[in-house]
């Protein structure tokens, strides 16, 4: 049985849940798109399945997933060029900094100081798994895990 993850975020707490599921996802810059006329940002990632890595029979596995951010007023990148489509980024976290409610800035924080900042009208984010899993070479480790 394949359990496909499908989550929606409408507030900062929901966004933290999506962030946890996307920690250590990898994404090619070419798999990100900002559509200003539609006020939409999307990316397709290979996410590490943290739920499968826990429990009595832990498995290291990844799967394709799509992240959509709606009601985006402005997007900016830091630490990488959108033209560098082959570059692969490692997602560390997704954060939200409130402005005039319900607006704010969603930041996709990547390793090596890279980031995507999305000024949003409000939090409206969706995460959906897109297909089957495959074995990962290893479980990501962090300094605090060592």
CNS distance restraints for C-alpha pairs under 8 A (distance, minus, plus):
assign (resid   2 and name CA) (resid 132 and name CA) 7.21 0.50 0.50
assign (resid   4 and name CA) (resid 128 and name CA) 7.30 0.50 0.50
assign (resid   4 and name CA) (resid 129 and name CA) 5.32 0.50 0.50
assign (resid   4 and name CA) (resid 130 and name CA) 7.48 0.50 0.50
assign (resid   4 and name CA) (resid 131 and name CA) 7.51 0.50 0.50
assign (resid   5 and name CA) (resid 127 and name CA) 7.54 0.50 0.50
assign (resid   5 and name CA) (resid 128 and name CA) 5.67 0.50 0.50
assign (resid   5 and name CA) (resid 129 and name CA) 5.27 0.50 0.50
assign (resid   6 and name CA) (resid 126 and name CA) 7.50 0.50 0.50
assign (resid   6 and name CA) (resid 127 and name CA) 5.67 0.50 0.50
assign (resid   6 and name CA) (resid 128 and name CA) 4.37 0.50 0.50
assign (resid   6 and name CA) (resid 129 and name CA) 6.42 0.50 0.50
assign (resid   7 and name CA) (resid  18 and name CA) 7.03 0.50 0.50
assign (resid   7 and name CA) (resid 126 and name CA) 5.75 0.50 0.50
assign (resid   7 and name CA) (resid 127 and name CA) 5.14 0.50 0.50
assign (resid   7 and name CA) (resid 128 and name CA) 6.46 0.50 0.50
assign (resid   8 and name CA) (resid  14 and name CA) 7.13 0.50 0.50
assign (resid   8 and name CA) (resid  18 and name CA) 7.88 0.50 0.50
assign (resid   8 and name CA) (resid 124 and name CA) 7.39 0.50 0.50
assign (resid   8 and name CA) (resid 125 and name CA) 5.68 0.50 0.50
assign (resid   8 and name CA) (resid 126 and name CA) 4.44 0.50 0.50
assign (resid   8 and name CA) (resid 127 and name CA) 6.37 0.50 0.50
assign (resid   9 and name CA) (resid  13 and name CA) 7.84 0.50 0.50
assign (resid   9 and name CA) (resid  14 and name CA) 4.53 0.50 0.50
assign (resid   9 and name CA) (resid  15 and name CA) 5.18 0.50 0.50
assign (resid   9 and name CA) (resid  18 and name CA) 7.36 0.50 0.50
assign (resid   9 and name CA) (resid 123 and name CA) 6.68 0.50 0.50
assign (resid   9 and name CA) (resid 124 and name CA) 5.78 0.50 0.50
assign (resid   9 and name CA) (resid 125 and name CA) 4.99 0.50 0.50
assign (resid   9 and name CA) (resid 126 and name CA) 6.30 0.50 0.50
assign (resid  10 and name CA) (resid  14 and name CA) 6.32 0.50 0.50
assign (resid  10 and name CA) (resid  15 and name CA) 7.37 0.50 0.50
assign (resid  10 and name CA) (resid 122 and name CA) 7.75 0.50 0.50
assign (resid  10 and name CA) (resid 123 and name CA) 5.02 0.50 0.50
assign (resid  10 and name CA) (resid 124 and name CA) 5.06 0.50 0.50
assign (resid  10 and name CA) (resid 125 and name CA) 6.77 0.50 0.50
assign (resid  11 and name CA) (resid  15 and name CA) 6.31 0.50 0.50
assign (resid  11 and name CA) (resid 123 and name CA) 5.72 0.50 0.50
assign (resid  11 and name CA) (resid 124 and name CA) 7.78 0.50 0.50
assign (resid  12 and name CA) (resid  16 and name CA) 6.29 0.50 0.50
assign (resid  12 and name CA) (resid  96 and name CA) 6.41 0.50 0.50
assign (resid  12 and name CA) (resid 123 and name CA) 7.44 0.50 0.50
assign (resid  13 and name CA) (resid  17 and name CA) 6.69 0.50 0.50
assign (resid  14 and name CA) (resid  18 and name CA) 6.60 0.50 0.50
assign (resid  15 and name CA) (resid  19 and name CA) 6.08 0.50 0.50
assign (resid  15 and name CA) (resid  94 and name CA) 7.27 0.50 0.50
assign (resid  15 and name CA) (resid  95 and name CA) 7.54 0.50 0.50
assign (resid  15 and name CA) (resid  96 and name CA) 7.83 0.50 0.50
assign (resid  15 and name CA) (resid 125 and name CA) 7.50 0.50 0.50
assign (resid  16 and name CA) (resid  20 and name CA) 6.21 0.50 0.50
assign (resid  16 and name CA) (resid  94 and name CA) 7.07 0.50 0.50
assign (resid  16 and name CA) (resid  95 and name CA) 7.30 0.50 0.50
assign (resid  17 and name CA) (resid  21 and name CA) 6.51 0.50 0.50
assign (resid  18 and name CA) (resid  22 and name CA) 6.26 0.50 0.50
assign (resid  18 and name CA) (resid  94 and name CA) 7.88 0.50 0.50
assign (resid  18 and name CA) (resid 127 and name CA) 6.98 0.50 0.50
assign (resid  19 and name CA) (resid  23 and name CA) 6.05 0.50 0.50
assign (resid  19 and name CA) (resid  93 and name CA) 5.37 0.50 0.50
assign (resid  19 and name CA) (resid  94 and name CA) 5.01 0.50 0.50
assign (resid  19 and name CA) (resid  95 and name CA) 7.70 0.50 0.50
assign (resid  20 and name CA) (resid  93 and name CA) 7.22 0.50 0.50
assign (resid  21 and name CA) (resid  47 and name CA) 7.62 0.50 0.50
assign (resid  21 and name CA) (resid  48 and name CA) 7.72 0.50 0.50
assign (resid  21 and name CA) (resid  49 and name CA) 7.19 0.50 0.50
assign (resid  21 and name CA) (resid  50 and name CA) 6.70 0.50 0.50
assign (resid  22 and name CA) (resid  47 and name CA) 5.78 0.50 0.50
assign (resid  22 and name CA) (resid  48 and name CA) 7.07 0.50 0.50
assign (resid  22 and name CA) (resid  91 and name CA) 7.02 0.50 0.50
assign (resid  22 and name CA) (resid  92 and name CA) 7.78 0.50 0.50
assign (resid  22 and name CA) (resid  93 and name CA) 7.29 0.50 0.50
assign (resid  23 and name CA) (resid  47 and name CA) 7.53 0.50 0.50
assign (resid  23 and name CA) (resid  48 and name CA) 7.33 0.50 0.50
assign (resid  23 and name CA) (resid  91 and name CA) 5.86 0.50 0.50
assign (resid  23 and name CA) (resid  92 and name CA) 5.08 0.50 0.50
assign (resid  23 and name CA) (resid  93 and name CA) 5.78 0.50 0.50
assign (resid  24 and name CA) (resid  47 and name CA) 6.70 0.50 0.50
assign (resid  24 and name CA) (resid  48 and name CA) 6.22 0.50 0.50
assign (resid  24 and name CA) (resid  90 and name CA) 5.72 0.50 0.50
assign (resid  24 and name CA) (resid  91 and name CA) 5.18 0.50 0.50
assign (resid  24 and name CA) (resid  92 and name CA) 5.64 0.50 0.50
assign (resid  24 and name CA) (resid 140 and name CA) 6.90 0.50 0.50
assign (resid  25 and name CA) (resid  45 and name CA) 6.11 0.50 0.50
assign (resid  25 and name CA) (resid  46 and name CA) 5.41 0.50 0.50
assign (resid  25 and name CA) (resid  47 and name CA) 4.00 0.50 0.50
assign (resid  25 and name CA) (resid  48 and name CA) 5.72 0.50 0.50
assign (resid  25 and name CA) (resid  90 and name CA) 5.83 0.50 0.50
assign (resid  25 and name CA) (resid  91 and name CA) 5.28 0.50 0.50
assign (resid  25 and name CA) (resid  92 and name CA) 7.70 0.50 0.50
assign (resid  26 and name CA) (resid  45 and name CA) 5.66 0.50 0.50
assign (resid  26 and name CA) (resid  46 and name CA) 5.31 0.50 0.50
assign (resid  26 and name CA) (resid  47 and name CA) 6.44 0.50 0.50
assign (resid  26 and name CA) (resid  88 and name CA) 6.52 0.50 0.50
assign (resid  26 and name CA) (resid  89 and name CA) 5.57 0.50 0.50
assign (resid  26 and name CA) (resid  90 and name CA) 4.60 0.50 0.50
assign (resid  26 and name CA) (resid  91 and name CA) 6.16 0.50 0.50
assign (resid  27 and name CA) (resid  31 and name CA) 6.55 0.50 0.50
assign (resid  27 and name CA) (resid  32 and name CA) 7.86 0.50 0.50
assign (resid  27 and name CA) (resid  43 and name CA) 7.66 0.50 0.50
assign (resid  27 and name CA) (resid  44 and name CA) 6.75 0.50 0.50
assign (resid  27 and name CA) (resid  45 and name CA) 4.71 0.50 0.50
assign (resid  27 and name CA) (resid  46 and name CA) 6.44 0.50 0.50
assign (resid  27 and name CA) (resid  88 and name CA) 5.44 0.50 0.50
assign (resid  27 and name CA) (resid  89 and name CA) 5.35 0.50 0.50
assign (resid  27 and name CA) (resid  90 and name CA) 6.65 0.50 0.50
assign (resid  27 and name CA) (resid  91 and name CA) 7.71 0.50 0.50
assign (resid  28 and name CA) (resid  32 and name CA) 7.34 0.50 0.50
assign (resid  28 and name CA) (resid  45 and name CA) 7.65 0.50 0.50
assign (resid  28 and name CA) (resid  85 and name CA) 6.42 0.50 0.50
assign (resid  28 and name CA) (resid  86 and name CA) 5.83 0.50 0.50
assign (resid  28 and name CA) (resid  87 and name CA) 5.54 0.50 0.50
assign (resid  28 and name CA) (resid  88 and name CA) 4.27 0.50 0.50
assign (resid  28 and name CA) (resid  89 and name CA) 6.22 0.50 0.50
assign (resid  29 and name CA) (resid  82 and name CA) 6.29 0.50 0.50
assign (resid  29 and name CA) (resid  83 and name CA) 7.94 0.50 0.50
assign (resid  29 and name CA) (resid  84 and name CA) 6.55 0.50 0.50
assign (resid  29 and name CA) (resid  85 and name CA) 4.66 0.50 0.50
assign (resid  29 and name CA) (resid  86 and name CA) 6.25 0.50 0.50
assign (resid  29 and name CA) (resid  87 and name CA) 5.68 0.50 0.50
assign (resid  29 and name CA) (resid  88 and name CA) 6.20 0.50 0.50
assign (resid  29 and name CA) (resid  89 and name CA) 7.09 0.50 0.50
assign (resid  30 and name CA) (resid  82 and name CA) 7.44 0.50 0.50
assign (resid  30 and name CA) (resid  83 and name CA) 7.87 0.50 0.50
assign (resid  30 and name CA) (resid  84 and name CA) 7.40 0.50 0.50
assign (resid  30 and name CA) (resid  85 and name CA) 3.96 0.50 0.50
assign (resid  30 and name CA) (resid  86 and name CA) 6.29 0.50 0.50
assign (resid  30 and name CA) (resid  87 and name CA) 7.83 0.50 0.50
assign (resid  31 and name CA) (resid  43 and name CA) 5.44 0.50 0.50
assign (resid  31 and name CA) (resid  44 and name CA) 5.61 0.50 0.50
assign (resid  31 and name CA) (resid  45 and name CA) 7.52 0.50 0.50
assign (resid  31 and name CA) (resid  85 and name CA) 7.61 0.50 0.50
assign (resid  32 and name CA) (resid  41 and name CA) 7.52 0.50 0.50
assign (resid  32 and name CA) (resid  42 and name CA) 5.81 0.50 0.50
assign (resid  32 and name CA) (resid  43 and name CA) 4.22 0.50 0.50
assign (resid  32 and name CA) (resid  44 and name CA) 6.81 0.50 0.50
assign (resid  33 and name CA) (resid  41 and name CA) 5.68 0.50 0.50
assign (resid  33 and name CA) (resid  42 and name CA) 5.38 0.50 0.50
assign (resid  33 and name CA) (resid  43 and name CA) 6.26 0.50 0.50
assign (resid  34 and name CA) (resid  39 and name CA) 7.68 0.50 0.50
assign (resid  34 and name CA) (resid  40 and name CA) 5.92 0.50 0.50
assign (resid  34 and name CA) (resid  41 and name CA) 4.36 0.50 0.50
assign (resid  34 and name CA) (resid  42 and name CA) 6.57 0.50 0.50
assign (resid  34 and name CA) (resid  75 and name CA) 7.15 0.50 0.50
assign (resid  35 and name CA) (resid  39 and name CA) 5.85 0.50 0.50
assign (resid  35 and name CA) (resid  40 and name CA) 5.21 0.50 0.50
assign (resid  35 and name CA) (resid  41 and name CA) 6.19 0.50 0.50
assign (resid  36 and name CA) (resid  40 and name CA) 6.45 0.50 0.50
assign (resid  36 and name CA) (resid  72 and name CA) 7.50 0.50 0.50
assign (resid  36 and name CA) (resid  73 and name CA) 7.35 0.50 0.50
assign (resid  36 and name CA) (resid  74 and name CA) 7.33 0.50 0.50
assign (resid  39 and name CA) (resid  70 and name CA) 6.27 0.50 0.50
assign (resid  39 and name CA) (resid  71 and name CA) 5.16 0.50 0.50
assign (resid  39 and name CA) (resid  72 and name CA) 4.59 0.50 0.50
assign (resid  39 and name CA) (resid  73 and name CA) 6.03 0.50 0.50
assign (resid  39 and name CA) (resid  74 and name CA) 7.95 0.50 0.50
assign (resid  40 and name CA) (resid  68 and name CA) 7.23 0.50 0.50
assign (resid  40 and name CA) (resid  69 and name CA) 5.82 0.50 0.50
assign (resid  40 and name CA) (resid  70 and name CA) 4.79 0.50 0.50
assign (resid  40 and name CA) (resid  71 and name CA) 6.21 0.50 0.50
assign (resid  40 and name CA) (resid  72 and name CA) 5.57 0.50 0.50
assign (resid  41 and name CA) (resid  68 and name CA) 5.88 0.50 0.50
assign (resid  41 and name CA) (resid  69 and name CA) 5.09 0.50 0.50
assign (resid  41 and name CA) (resid  70 and name CA) 6.61 0.50 0.50
assign (resid  41 and name CA) (resid  72 and name CA) 6.95 0.50 0.50
assign (resid  42 and name CA) (resid  66 and name CA) 7.17 0.50 0.50
assign (resid  42 and name CA) (resid  67 and name CA) 5.53 0.50 0.50
assign (resid  42 and name CA) (resid  68 and name CA) 4.46 0.50 0.50
assign (resid  42 and name CA) (resid  69 and name CA) 6.20 0.50 0.50
assign (resid  43 and name CA) (resid  66 and name CA) 5.85 0.50 0.50
assign (resid  43 and name CA) (resid  67 and name CA) 5.41 0.50 0.50
assign (resid  43 and name CA) (resid  68 and name CA) 6.80 0.50 0.50
assign (resid  44 and name CA) (resid  64 and name CA) 6.84 0.50 0.50
assign (resid  44 and name CA) (resid  65 and name CA) 5.69 0.50 0.50
assign (resid  44 and name CA) (resid  66 and name CA) 4.50 0.50 0.50
assign (resid  44 and name CA) (resid  67 and name CA) 6.38 0.50 0.50
assign (resid  45 and name CA) (resid  64 and name CA) 5.64 0.50 0.50
assign (resid  45 and name CA) (resid  65 and name CA) 5.41 0.50 0.50
assign (resid  45 and name CA) (resid  66 and name CA) 6.34 0.50 0.50
assign (resid  45 and name CA) (resid  67 and name CA) 7.81 0.50 0.50
assign (resid  46 and name CA) (resid  62 and name CA) 6.11 0.50 0.50
assign (resid  46 and name CA) (resid  63 and name CA) 5.37 0.50 0.50
assign (resid  46 and name CA) (resid  64 and name CA) 4.58 0.50 0.50
assign (resid  46 and name CA) (resid  65 and name CA) 6.30 0.50 0.50
assign (resid  47 and name CA) (resid  62 and name CA) 5.38 0.50 0.50
assign (resid  47 and name CA) (resid  63 and name CA) 5.54 0.50 0.50
assign (resid  47 and name CA) (resid  64 and name CA) 6.22 0.50 0.50
assign (resid  47 and name CA) (resid  65 and name CA) 6.52 0.50 0.50
assign (resid  48 and name CA) (resid  60 and name CA) 7.61 0.50 0.50
assign (resid  48 and name CA) (resid  61 and name CA) 6.05 0.50 0.50
assign (resid  48 and name CA) (resid  62 and name CA) 4.48 0.50 0.50
assign (resid  48 and name CA) (resid  63 and name CA) 6.80 0.50 0.50
assign (resid  48 and name CA) (resid 136 and name CA) 7.83 0.50 0.50
assign (resid  49 and name CA) (resid  53 and name CA) 6.63 0.50 0.50
assign (resid  49 and name CA) (resid  60 and name CA) 7.22 0.50 0.50
assign (resid  49 and name CA) (resid  61 and name CA) 5.75 0.50 0.50
assign (resid  49 and name CA) (resid  62 and name CA) 5.51 0.50 0.50
assign (resid  49 and name CA) (resid  63 and name CA) 7.15 0.50 0.50
assign (resid  50 and name CA) (resid  54 and name CA) 6.78 0.50 0.50
assign (resid  52 and name CA) (resid  58 and name CA) 5.84 0.50 0.50
assign (resid  52 and name CA) (resid  59 and name CA) 5.43 0.50 0.50
assign (resid  52 and name CA) (resid  60 and name CA) 6.90 0.50 0.50
assign (resid  52 and name CA) (resid  61 and name CA) 7.24 0.50 0.50
assign (resid  53 and name CA) (resid  57 and name CA) 7.92 0.50 0.50
assign (resid  53 and name CA) (resid  58 and name CA) 4.38 0.50 0.50
assign (resid  53 and name CA) (resid  59 and name CA) 4.82 0.50 0.50
assign (resid  53 and name CA) (resid  60 and name CA) 5.52 0.50 0.50
assign (resid  53 and name CA) (resid  61 and name CA) 7.63 0.50 0.50
assign (resid  53 and name CA) (resid 139 and name CA) 7.54 0.50 0.50
assign (resid  54 and name CA) (resid  58 and name CA) 5.02 0.50 0.50
assign (resid  54 and name CA) (resid  59 and name CA) 7.56 0.50 0.50
assign (resid  59 and name CA) (resid 135 and name CA) 7.81 0.50 0.50
assign (resid  60 and name CA) (resid 135 and name CA) 6.03 0.50 0.50
assign (resid  60 and name CA) (resid 136 and name CA) 5.17 0.50 0.50
assign (resid  60 and name CA) (resid 137 and name CA) 7.26 0.50 0.50
assign (resid  60 and name CA) (resid 138 and name CA) 6.02 0.50 0.50
assign (resid  60 and name CA) (resid 139 and name CA) 5.50 0.50 0.50
assign (resid  61 and name CA) (resid 133 and name CA) 6.36 0.50 0.50
assign (resid  61 and name CA) (resid 134 and name CA) 5.49 0.50 0.50
assign (resid  61 and name CA) (resid 135 and name CA) 4.35 0.50 0.50
assign (resid  61 and name CA) (resid 136 and name CA) 4.42 0.50 0.50
assign (resid  61 and name CA) (resid 137 and name CA) 7.99 0.50 0.50
assign (resid  62 and name CA) (resid 133 and name CA) 5.58 0.50 0.50
assign (resid  62 and name CA) (resid 134 and name CA) 5.57 0.50 0.50
assign (resid  62 and name CA) (resid 135 and name CA) 6.38 0.50 0.50
assign (resid  62 and name CA) (resid 136 and name CA) 5.77 0.50 0.50
assign (resid  63 and name CA) (resid 129 and name CA) 7.07 0.50 0.50
assign (resid  63 and name CA) (resid 130 and name CA) 7.53 0.50 0.50
assign (resid  63 and name CA) (resid 131 and name CA) 6.67 0.50 0.50
assign (resid  63 and name CA) (resid 132 and name CA) 6.19 0.50 0.50
assign (resid  63 and name CA) (resid 133 and name CA) 4.60 0.50 0.50
assign (resid  63 and name CA) (resid 134 and name CA) 6.42 0.50 0.50
assign (resid  64 and name CA) (resid 129 and name CA) 5.98 0.50 0.50
assign (resid  64 and name CA) (resid 130 and name CA) 5.40 0.50 0.50
assign (resid  64 and name CA) (resid 131 and name CA) 6.12 0.50 0.50
assign (resid  64 and name CA) (resid 132 and name CA) 7.61 0.50 0.50
assign (resid  64 and name CA) (resid 133 and name CA) 7.68 0.50 0.50
assign (resid  65 and name CA) (resid 127 and name CA) 6.90 0.50 0.50
assign (resid  65 and name CA) (resid 128 and name CA) 5.47 0.50 0.50
assign (resid  65 and name CA) (resid 129 and name CA) 4.11 0.50 0.50
assign (resid  65 and name CA) (resid 130 and name CA) 5.06 0.50 0.50
assign (resid  65 and name CA) (resid 131 and name CA) 7.65 0.50 0.50
assign (resid  66 and name CA) (resid 126 and name CA) 7.98 0.50 0.50
assign (resid  66 and name CA) (resid 127 and name CA) 5.69 0.50 0.50
assign (resid  66 and name CA) (resid 128 and name CA) 5.34 0.50 0.50
assign (resid  66 and name CA) (resid 129 and name CA) 6.34 0.50 0.50
assign (resid  66 and name CA) (resid 130 and name CA) 6.74 0.50 0.50
assign (resid  67 and name CA) (resid 125 and name CA) 7.28 0.50 0.50
assign (resid  67 and name CA) (resid 126 and name CA) 5.76 0.50 0.50
assign (resid  67 and name CA) (resid 127 and name CA) 4.63 0.50 0.50
assign (resid  67 and name CA) (resid 128 and name CA) 6.74 0.50 0.50
assign (resid  68 and name CA) (resid 125 and name CA) 5.59 0.50 0.50
assign (resid  68 and name CA) (resid 126 and name CA) 5.15 0.50 0.50
assign (resid  68 and name CA) (resid 127 and name CA) 6.54 0.50 0.50
assign (resid  69 and name CA) (resid 123 and name CA) 7.89 0.50 0.50
assign (resid  69 and name CA) (resid 124 and name CA) 6.04 0.50 0.50
assign (resid  69 and name CA) (resid 125 and name CA) 4.54 0.50 0.50
assign (resid  69 and name CA) (resid 126 and name CA) 6.65 0.50 0.50
assign (resid  70 and name CA) (resid 120 and name CA) 7.74 0.50 0.50
assign (resid  70 and name CA) (resid 123 and name CA) 7.69 0.50 0.50
assign (resid  70 and name CA) (resid 124 and name CA) 5.42 0.50 0.50
assign (resid  70 and name CA) (resid 125 and name CA) 6.23 0.50 0.50
assign (resid  71 and name CA) (resid 120 and name CA) 5.62 0.50 0.50
assign (resid  71 and name CA) (resid 121 and name CA) 5.50 0.50 0.50
assign (resid  71 and name CA) (resid 122 and name CA) 6.69 0.50 0.50
assign (resid  71 and name CA) (resid 123 and name CA) 7.82 0.50 0.50
assign (resid  71 and name CA) (resid 124 and name CA) 6.99 0.50 0.50
assign (resid  72 and name CA) (resid 118 and name CA) 6.25 0.50 0.50
assign (resid  72 and name CA) (resid 119 and name CA) 5.84 0.50 0.50
assign (resid  72 and name CA) (resid 120 and name CA) 4.43 0.50 0.50
assign (resid  72 and name CA) (resid 121 and name CA) 6.43 0.50 0.50
assign (resid  73 and name CA) (resid 118 and name CA) 7.35 0.50 0.50
assign (resid  73 and name CA) (resid 119 and name CA) 5.44 0.50 0.50
assign (resid  73 and name CA) (resid 120 and name CA) 5.40 0.50 0.50
assign (resid  73 and name CA) (resid 121 and name CA) 6.61 0.50 0.50
assign (resid  74 and name CA) (resid 118 and name CA) 5.82 0.50 0.50
assign (resid  74 and name CA) (resid 119 and name CA) 5.14 0.50 0.50
assign (resid  74 and name CA) (resid 120 and name CA) 7.26 0.50 0.50
assign (resid  75 and name CA) (resid 116 and name CA) 7.05 0.50 0.50
assign (resid  75 and name CA) (resid 117 and name CA) 5.65 0.50 0.50
assign (resid  75 and name CA) (resid 118 and name CA) 4.60 0.50 0.50
assign (resid  75 and name CA) (resid 119 and name CA) 6.40 0.50 0.50
assign (resid  76 and name CA) (resid 116 and name CA) 5.76 0.50 0.50
assign (resid  76 and name CA) (resid 117 and name CA) 5.21 0.50 0.50
assign (resid  76 and name CA) (resid 118 and name CA) 6.67 0.50 0.50
assign (resid  77 and name CA) (resid  81 and name CA) 7.31 0.50 0.50
assign (resid  77 and name CA) (resid  82 and name CA) 7.51 0.50 0.50
assign (resid  77 and name CA) (resid 114 and name CA) 7.55 0.50 0.50
assign (resid  77 and name CA) (resid 115 and name CA) 5.77 0.50 0.50
assign (resid  77 and name CA) (resid 116 and name CA) 4.52 0.50 0.50
assign (resid  77 and name CA) (resid 117 and name CA) 6.28 0.50 0.50
assign (resid  78 and name CA) (resid 113 and name CA) 7.65 0.50 0.50
assign (resid  78 and name CA) (resid 114 and name CA) 5.39 0.50 0.50
assign (resid  78 and name CA) (resid 115 and name CA) 5.06 0.50 0.50
assign (resid  78 and name CA) (resid 116 and name CA) 6.33 0.50 0.50
assign (resid  78 and name CA) (resid 117 and name CA) 7.98 0.50 0.50
assign (resid  79 and name CA) (resid 112 and name CA) 7.79 0.50 0.50
assign (resid  79 and name CA) (resid 113 and name CA) 5.94 0.50 0.50
assign (resid  79 and name CA) (resid 114 and name CA) 4.27 0.50 0.50
assign (resid  79 and name CA) (resid 115 and name CA) 6.55 0.50 0.50
assign (resid  80 and name CA) (resid  84 and name CA) 7.47 0.50 0.50
assign (resid  80 and name CA) (resid 114 and name CA) 6.10 0.50 0.50
assign (resid  80 and name CA) (resid 115 and name CA) 7.95 0.50 0.50
assign (resid  89 and name CA) (resid 110 and name CA) 6.28 0.50 0.50
assign (resid  89 and name CA) (resid 111 and name CA) 6.97 0.50 0.50
assign (resid  89 and name CA) (resid 114 and name CA) 7.86 0.50 0.50
assign (resid  90 and name CA) (resid 110 and name CA) 5.32 0.50 0.50
assign (resid  90 and name CA) (resid 111 and name CA) 5.62 0.50 0.50
assign (resid  91 and name CA) (resid 108 and name CA) 7.02 0.50 0.50
assign (resid  91 and name CA) (resid 109 and name CA) 6.00 0.50 0.50
assign (resid  91 and name CA) (resid 110 and name CA) 4.34 0.50 0.50
assign (resid  91 and name CA) (resid 111 and name CA) 6.54 0.50 0.50
assign (resid  92 and name CA) (resid 108 and name CA) 7.81 0.50 0.50
assign (resid  92 and name CA) (resid 109 and name CA) 5.59 0.50 0.50
assign (resid  92 and name CA) (resid 110 and name CA) 5.17 0.50 0.50
assign (resid  92 and name CA) (resid 111 and name CA) 6.36 0.50 0.50
assign (resid  93 and name CA) (resid 108 and name CA) 6.17 0.50 0.50
assign (resid  93 and name CA) (resid 109 and name CA) 5.24 0.50 0.50
assign (resid  93 and name CA) (resid 110 and name CA) 7.13 0.50 0.50
assign (resid  94 and name CA) (resid 106 and name CA) 6.87 0.50 0.50
assign (resid  94 and name CA) (resid 107 and name CA) 5.61 0.50 0.50
assign (resid  94 and name CA) (resid 108 and name CA) 4.66 0.50 0.50
assign (resid  94 and name CA) (resid 109 and name CA) 6.01 0.50 0.50
assign (resid  95 and name CA) (resid 106 and name CA) 5.61 0.50 0.50
assign (resid  95 and name CA) (resid 107 and name CA) 5.19 0.50 0.50
assign (resid  95 and name CA) (resid 108 and name CA) 6.70 0.50 0.50
assign (resid  95 and name CA) (resid 109 and name CA) 7.61 0.50 0.50
assign (resid  96 and name CA) (resid 104 and name CA) 6.77 0.50 0.50
assign (resid  96 and name CA) (resid 105 and name CA) 5.58 0.50 0.50
assign (resid  96 and name CA) (resid 106 and name CA) 4.54 0.50 0.50
assign (resid  96 and name CA) (resid 107 and name CA) 6.36 0.50 0.50
assign (resid  97 and name CA) (resid 104 and name CA) 5.49 0.50 0.50
assign (resid  97 and name CA) (resid 105 and name CA) 5.15 0.50 0.50
assign (resid  97 and name CA) (resid 106 and name CA) 6.57 0.50 0.50
assign (resid  98 and name CA) (resid 102 and name CA) 7.30 0.50 0.50
assign (resid  98 and name CA) (resid 103 and name CA) 6.21 0.50 0.50
assign (resid  98 and name CA) (resid 104 and name CA) 4.13 0.50 0.50
assign (resid  98 and name CA) (resid 105 and name CA) 6.43 0.50 0.50
assign (resid  99 and name CA) (resid 103 and name CA) 5.38 0.50 0.50
assign (resid  99 and name CA) (resid 104 and name CA) 4.43 0.50 0.50
assign (resid  99 and name CA) (resid 105 and name CA) 7.40 0.50 0.50
assign (resid 100 and name CA) (resid 104 and name CA) 6.94 0.50 0.50
assign (resid 101 and name CA) (resid 122 and name CA) 7.70 0.50 0.50
assign (resid 102 and name CA) (resid 121 and name CA) 6.66 0.50 0.50
assign (resid 102 and name CA) (resid 122 and name CA) 5.00 0.50 0.50
assign (resid 102 and name CA) (resid 123 and name CA) 7.53 0.50 0.50
assign (resid 103 and name CA) (resid 119 and name CA) 7.58 0.50 0.50
assign (resid 103 and name CA) (resid 120 and name CA) 5.61 0.50 0.50
assign (resid 103 and name CA) (resid 121 and name CA) 4.47 0.50 0.50
assign (resid 103 and name CA) (resid 122 and name CA) 4.59 0.50 0.50
assign (resid 103 and name CA) (resid 123 and name CA) 7.43 0.50 0.50
assign (resid 104 and name CA) (resid 119 and name CA) 5.87 0.50 0.50
assign (resid 104 and name CA) (resid 120 and name CA) 5.58 0.50 0.50
assign (resid 104 and name CA) (resid 121 and name CA) 6.84 0.50 0.50
assign (resid 104 and name CA) (resid 122 and name CA) 6.70 0.50 0.50
assign (resid 104 and name CA) (resid 123 and name CA) 7.96 0.50 0.50
assign (resid 105 and name CA) (resid 117 and name CA) 6.52 0.50 0.50
assign (resid 105 and name CA) (resid 118 and name CA) 5.42 0.50 0.50
assign (resid 105 and name CA) (resid 119 and name CA) 4.40 0.50 0.50
assign (resid 105 and name CA) (resid 120 and name CA) 5.89 0.50 0.50
assign (resid 106 and name CA) (resid 117 and name CA) 5.90 0.50 0.50
assign (resid 106 and name CA) (resid 118 and name CA) 5.06 0.50 0.50
assign (resid 106 and name CA) (resid 119 and name CA) 6.40 0.50 0.50
assign (resid 106 and name CA) (resid 120 and name CA) 7.07 0.50 0.50
assign (resid 107 and name CA) (resid 115 and name CA) 6.65 0.50 0.50
assign (resid 107 and name CA) (resid 116 and name CA) 5.63 0.50 0.50
assign (resid 107 and name CA) (resid 117 and name CA) 4.49 0.50 0.50
assign (resid 107 and name CA) (resid 118 and name CA) 6.16 0.50 0.50
assign (resid 108 and name CA) (resid 115 and name CA) 5.44 0.50 0.50
assign (resid 108 and name CA) (resid 116 and name CA) 5.07 0.50 0.50
assign (resid 108 and name CA) (resid 117 and name CA) 6.48 0.50 0.50
assign (resid 109 and name CA) (resid 113 and name CA) 7.57 0.50 0.50
assign (resid 109 and name CA) (resid 114 and name CA) 6.48 0.50 0.50
assign (resid 109 and name CA) (resid 115 and name CA) 4.75 0.50 0.50
assign (resid 109 and name CA) (resid 116 and name CA) 6.88 0.50 0.50
assign (resid 110 and name CA) (resid 114 and name CA) 5.01 0.50 0.50
assign (resid 110 and name CA) (resid 115 and name CA) 5.53 0.50 0.50
assign (resid 141 and name CA) (resid 145 and name CA) 6.22 0.50 0.50
assign (resid 141 and name CA) (resid 146 and name CA) 7.39 0.50 0.50
assign (resid 142 and name CA) (resid 146 and name CA) 6.70 0.50 0.50
